[in-house]
Amino acid sequence: MFGSFGMGELMILLVIVLVLFGAKRIPEISASFGKGIREFKRNVNDVQDSITTPEPSRYDSRLPAGEPLARREPAAEEVRPEPKRLL
């Protein structure tokens, strides 16, 4: 069934988990476990996309040859003031 675990071993494991955590905490634990798995899968997909997606080139093929892309100015919330210097 699950690797080398049989049905008897899984039942014993479930009873131990029930005794350790209680019936009220098991849904919370399983929900947080599910969220962790979803987050892990999302991160794996992001890494795969970043590996398979080609890097944008410096030159756009729609522009005439030799003209670089215009630089995007940072939005107002992205601009950070320079920290104050002590000396």
N, C-alpha and C positions, 0 to 999 in steps of 0.2 A: 504494500500500500504506500507508505511513505519511507522509502529506502529500506532499512532493516527493521523498522518498527512494524509490529503486527497490530491487530485490533486490540488485543489484551494490553499491550504496553501503552497504547494511546489512551485507553480507558483509565489505566492507573495514573498516567500523567495528568489527565483532565481532573481526576479526583484530587490529586495533590495540589493542583492549581486552585481548585475550588476551596480546599481547606485553607491554603495559605492566604489567598486574597479575599475570599468571601464572595457571595453571590452578587452583591451590589457593585463591587469594583470590577468584575469581569467585563461588563460592557464598556466601561471607561477604558480599560486596558486594551481591549480589542479595537476600539475606535482609534486610540492613539497609535496603535500598531499599524492599522490600515492607513492612517494619515502619513506615517513614516514611510511606508512602502510607496505610496503615491508620490511623495516628495522625492524619494530616491529615483523612481522611474522618470519623473520629470527632469531631474538633474542629468540622468544618463542620456535622455533624449536631447537635452540642450548641448551636452558635450558631443554627441554624435552629429548633431546639426552643425556645430561649429567646426567639426573636423571635415565634414563632407561639403559644406558650403564654401565656395571659393572666396578668397579675400577680394574686396572691391579694389579695382586697380586705381591708380592715381589719375588716369585719364579715362574719360567716359567716351564710349565709341560713338555716341550721338553728336558729340561736339566736333568741330573741325580739328584736324590733326594738330597736335602740339599744344592745345589749350587745356590747362589743368582745371579740375573741378573747382567751383567757388567754395570757399571755406564757409562753414556754417557758424554763425555767431552763437555763443551760448545764451540760453534763455536767462531771464533776470534771476530766477531762483537758482540757477547753476553758478552764477557769479558769486564768488566768495571774497569777502574783504580780506586784505592782507593782515596778518596778525600784528599786533603792536609789538614793537621791539623794546626791550628793557634798557638797552644801552644806546 
